[in-house]
Amino acid sequence: MNEQENIQWQIIEKAKQILVKWLKNNNIYTHTIHFIPIDDISLEVYVFYKKDDDIVENQKNGVTEKIKETFINIIYDIDCTRFNEISFVFDSHENVIKNYEGSYFFRLR
């Protein structure tokens, strides 16, 4: 891992810790969150809720949009020059079990 990648992962880890704390403080439940940096300037954020129904419910009640806004604010507060583009994918653990043999590795490929 080169110095740039190391700094990138440090920023992602710090942002994840802040986001997880924010989720807990706001009683928002996710199953897991994964990050995939691309070409040093882009970041894909995968947020997995527990069930498929949670995806629809959280889209309707505004939680999904609030997670996006909060994470973007967190990452830019840490280092506003690091990522030019941040994209989000919302999925469920239930989908990973049903369609990817329970493997997040297969799901994130």
MODA-V984023 format. One record per residue. N is the residue number from 1. PHI is phi in radians with two decimals (999 if undefined). OMEGA is omega in whole degrees, 0 to 359 (NA if undefined). D_LAST is the distance of its C-alpha to the last C-alpha in Angstrom with 2 decimals. Layout:
BEGIN
{{N,PHI,OMEGA,D_LAST} {N,PHI,OMEGA,D_LAST}}
END
This chain:
BEGIN
{{1,999,179,20.35} {2,-1.45,184,22.70} {3,-1.05,180,24.84} {4,-1.07,179,22.91} {5,-1.11,179,19.62} {6,-1.07,178,21.78} {7,-1.10,180,23.43} {8,-1.01,181,20.25} {9,-1.20,176,18.95} {10,-1.11,178,22.50} {11,-1.14,180,22.53} {12,-1.07,181,19.27} {13,-1.11,178,20.63} {14,-1.11,179,23.98} {15,-1.10,179,22.69} {16,-1.10,180,20.70} {17,-1.05,179,23.96} {18,-1.15,179,25.98} {19,-1.10,180,23.71} {20,-1.06,177,23.70} {21,-1.11,178,27.47} {22,-1.08,178,27.87} {23,-1.01,181,25.97} {24,-1.08,181,28.23} {25,-1.12,181,31.34} {26,-1.84,179,30.64} {27,0.91,176,29.91} {28,-1.87,187,26.44} {29,-1.87,173,24.24} {30,-2.15,178,20.49} {31,-1.42,178,18.70} {32,-2.84,178,16.31} {33,-2.35,178,14.89} {34,-2.17,181,11.96} {35,-2.18,177,12.17} {36,-2.25,175,10.17} {37,-1.32,181,12.95} {38,-2.27,175,12.85} {39,0.92,175,15.90} {40,1.11,184,18.16} {41,-2.21,181,19.10} {42,-2.08,180,16.33} {43,-2.46,172,14.53} {44,-1.81,180,12.00} {45,-2.00,179,13.26} {46,-1.89,179,11.76} {47,-1.88,180,14.87} {48,-1.91,171,14.99} {49,-1.46,182,18.46} {50,-1.27,186,19.86} {51,-2.11,176,20.54} {52,-1.01,180,19.69} {53,-1.06,179,23.24} {54,-1.13,179,22.64} {55,-1.08,181,20.34} {56,-1.14,182,23.27} {57,-1.06,182,25.92} {58,-1.28,172,24.53} {59,-1.21,181,24.05} {60,-1.16,186,27.68} {61,-1.52,175,29.20} {62,1.58,181,27.73} {63,-1.11,181,25.74} {64,-1.02,180,22.43} {65,-1.15,179,24.26} {66,-1.15,177,26.02} {67,-1.08,179,22.87} {68,-1.01,181,21.67} {69,-1.01,183,25.18} {70,-1.11,181,25.64} {71,-1.11,179,22.50} {72,-1.04,177,23.28} {73,-1.08,180,26.85} {74,-1.09,185,25.91} {75,-1.13,180,23.73} {76,-1.30,174,26.44} {77,-1.16,180,29.16} {78,-1.31,182,27.63} {79,-2.75,186,27.03} {80,-1.20,182,27.55} {81,-1.78,190,26.76} {82,-1.29,187,23.35} {83,-2.05,177,20.89} {84,-1.41,182,21.95} {85,-2.47,175,19.28} {86,-2.20,178,17.59} {87,-2.04,184,15.50} {88,-2.18,172,14.91} {89,-2.25,178,12.95} {90,-1.94,185,14.98} {91,-2.50,180,13.94} {92,-2.35,174,15.54} {93,-1.10,178,15.48} {94,-0.99,178,17.33} {95,-1.14,179,14.56} {96,-1.07,179,12.12} {97,-1.15,185,15.13} {98,-1.20,192,16.06} {99,-2.02,183,13.02} {100,-2.32,178,10.44} {101,0.96,180,13.25} {102,1.31,186,13.38} {103,-1.82,174,10.29} {104,-1.21,175,8.50} {105,-1.02,179,6.39} {106,-1.14,182,5.43} {107,-1.15,185,5.63} {108,-1.50,180,3.81} {109,-1.32,NA,0.00}}
END
